[in-house]
Amino acid sequence: MNLGGAGAAVLMLGMQSGTEVPYVPMPAPEAGASVCPKGICGVEALEGVFEALAATEAGTRDRPVHILQIGDSHTAGDRITGALRARMQARFGAGGRGVLPPGVPYAGYAPMQVEMTATDWPMRTDVLARGVMPIGVGLSGGEADVSDGATLTITAEPNGAFDQVQICGEAWQADGELTLTAGAETQTMGFAVREDEASQPECQTATFDKPQTQIDIRPTGRLKLYDVRLTRRAAGVQVSNLGVVGATMQDLALRDSSIAWLELAAWTPDLIILAFGVNEGFAPNLDPREYELWLRQALMVVRSMDAPVLILGAPEGLKPGTVGPCGGRSAPEALAVVRDVQRRIAAELGVAYWDWYGRMGGDCSAERLATLSEPYMRPDRVHFTSIGAEWIGGVLSDDLMGAYDRWTVAQGEAD
């Protein structure tokens, strides 16, 4: 077959390698309009974390600004929080990876900045609302029950380097300890059973002489562990993500408050972000009054340290098997109810509220984002793709940093 002129040119173009025709991503969608000014209602509630960030920029703070996000699968996946972490650390410096679950919570778990591998290290993650409330579940929503021969290895990227490790847990039945090996340094943590043979949760800290990027944790005796925190003795930002797949605000409210308060006292968060709502919105027969009670109770748990709180309003989600205006699907009516309760209670209690639903585009935005030539949402119209999570995490970061910049300008004018 003879191809001349334009036909030959088309054939040659099709034969070019990927390096000759570089991939160019599609432009990201614009953030949607919000019911909140610049995306955040009650922004004055965030003054405490703004003061911490300002002290970091001024060079007068010697510890990380700790942002702690607790939520469902959107948080567990760490792609949204990963975008927030990367942007915040690029501006204010890296302050360590932050809090992690006390093991590998599920197959395919892949947090940003670190890799976790476990050997003979069983861990359970309970979605508390699905059954009887278990004893001893803190803010990570999980518990590792470990003994001799187990090993947990955490390997960090350079931005996740750490020189302190905090672990909250307790001995079980008899005294136990953890051996922490990082590089050439080894530290131990002892957990004791009281004279009345009762165990009691406690948080221990190991300090290393120089920043590390890998640690092996090995138990002696039987221990129950609730979390692991990798941090720095320096200024910067760390963003912790504690998410449980399928979790709801009720699950957070039902966690053991004595462990939760112990953890918060050890972690000293400067901002607590709550990211729940989709699972409640998809549940049948949501009772708004009952949901409000669980939300209030959850806020009582996390506000024990007087840290600012930011509620991420429930995002858009579409339900399969329904007939509606969004590509043949519709959003569960309860999702809008959840958002209304969240925003009302946030305003009543002096808590900030981010309009996730509005910023991702409002009605039918899940359908639009899922059907882009480069999809920003998965086919389920509930979860974001990697690029979509990075985008919406960037929108959240931009809204927070925009509010911070406006606050700093106002402070300068007041002075």
VOVO-595712 format. One record per residue (C-alpha): x, y, z. Coordinates in steps of 0.05 Angstrom, whole numbers, plus 5000, padded with zeros to 4 digits. Layout:
BEGIN
XYZ
...
***
This chain:
BEGIN
500050005000
502750684980
501851245031
504251925009
503652635034
498952725094
497951965101
505351845110
505852415160
500252115202
503651435201
510351735223
506952125279
503651485304
510451145306
513751675349
515951445418
513051705483
519352095497
518552475431
511252635446
511152775521
504852655561
501253305579
495953245633
489053555623
487854205660
484954095729
477754305740
476354955776
474154915849
466654985855
462655545888
461655475962
456355656013
462255866057
466656486044
472756236007
470655516023
471055556099
465455756147
467455976217
474656096197
475856496261
475855826298
482555666264
486356236296
490255766341
493355376283
494656026246
498556276305
502655636305
504155706231
506056436239
510956256295
513955736249
514956236193
517856736243
522856226269
520256256341
517455546344
521754936356
516754366346
512354156288
505454436275
501353796280
495153716237
491253086254
485752836207
481052286230
475951996181
473651436136
476551136072
477951816042
482751926100
485451216104
487751246031
492251846049
491952145979
487852756000
491852846065
498152696025
496853295981
495553736041
501953466074
506253586013
503954296004
504354486077
511354186084
513754526021
512055206052
513455096126
518354516127
517753776143
516353596216
515952836210
510752366182
506152396242
501451866271
500351196238
496150596256
499850086299
500849616240
498349466170
490749546175
488849226109
491848916046
494249445998
495249976052
499950486022
500851126062
504751696033
512051836055
512751166090
512350416077
510049936131
511549186131
509448716186
511448006205
507147616255
504148286274
496548186277
492248806276
484748906278
480949506255
473849556281
468349966251
465050046318
457950206295
457449516262
457449116326
458949106400
463949646420
470649306434
474849516493
481149896479
480550256412
483550946408
483651466353
486951016302
480750566305
485249956311
489449536357
495549106347
496148506394
503548306388
508547856424
515447556417
517747436346
513647986314
516748556275
514049206247
518649576199
517350286177
521450596122
520751346109
522451786051
527252366066
521452846080
518752346130
525252296170
524452276245
528552316309
522952146358
518151556360
511951566405
507850936417
501550876459
499850186485
499649736546
502549086572
497948496572
497947996629
505348116647
510548666637
513048756567
517549206525
518849436455
525749456424
526550016372
532449966324
533950546277
540650536242
546050416294
541650646351
537250206395
532150446446
527250066490
520350226517
517849866579
510449756592
508549506662
502649156692
500449466758
500849106825
493448956821
495048586755
491149096715
494149386652
493750126638
494950486572
500850956569
504751326516
512351256512
517451656472
524151436445
529151976421
534751856372
541152256364
540052406290
534352376239
532651666217
529051386157
527850666180
525850336244
524649616266
519949516325
520148846362
516148646425
518248236484
512247966521
505148096500
503148816484
497049176457
499049786415
494450336391
498750786347
505750976324
508051696315
514251896276
516152616292
521753126293
524753566347
524554156300
519854656267
515754466207
509054126194
506753416202
499953166177
497352526209
491752126176
487751616216
482351326173
478150696177
474650426116
467150466126
467650896189
462451396212
462151956264
458751456310
464951026307
469251606330
464351776386
464651056411
472251006415
475250926484
475651646509
480951476561
485651236506
483651796459
485152336511
491751996528
493652006454
491652736444
495752936505
501852586474
500752836403
498953566421
495353706354
494854426332
488854266286
484153676286
480453536221
474253086221
472652776153
466452336159
459552346127
459351916064
457851266100
452451596141
449451906079
449051236043
446250866103
438750716101
433951076149
438751606175
435751956236
438252686236
437152756310
441052136326
446652346278
446953026313
447952686380
453652256353
456952876323
456453256388
459352666426
465152586377
466753326384
466953236459
472252696451
476853086404
476053776437
479153546502
485753896485
482454546462
485654476393
481954806335
477254336298
475454346224
469653916199
470153706126
462953706103
460653066069
462753065996
458352895936
457052165923
452351805875
448651155887
448250605834
441650295817
437950955823
434651385770
436952105772
439752695736
447152525745
448552045688
442551635709
444551635782
442552055841
445552255908
442451955971
438052476003
441252336070
447952626046
444853326044
441953206113
448853016140
451853646111
446454086140
447353796210
454953856205
454754586184
449454776236
453054436294
459754726272
456855426274
453455306342
459755026375
464855496345
468054976299
470455116228
467054776169
469854646099
464754596043
467653976009
461253865969
461254565940
468754585926
468353935886
462854235843
456154115878
450453725846
452653175799
460053355808
461752625822
459052445754
462753005719
469252835754
468552095739
467252205664
473052675649
477952425597
482652355656
477852145711
478252485779
473451995811
472951245807
467050895773
463550825840
462551585840
464551595914
472151525917
477251965882
482651715835
489851885854
489852505811
482952705836
485052615909
491153045897
486753575865
481553615920
487053575973
490254165938
483654545939
483154436015
490454656023
489255275981
483155466022
486855376087
492955756065
488656296034
485156386101
491956386137
494756916090
488657356100
489457266175
496757466174
495058096133
489658276183
494558176241
499558636207
494259166197
492059116270
499259216293
***
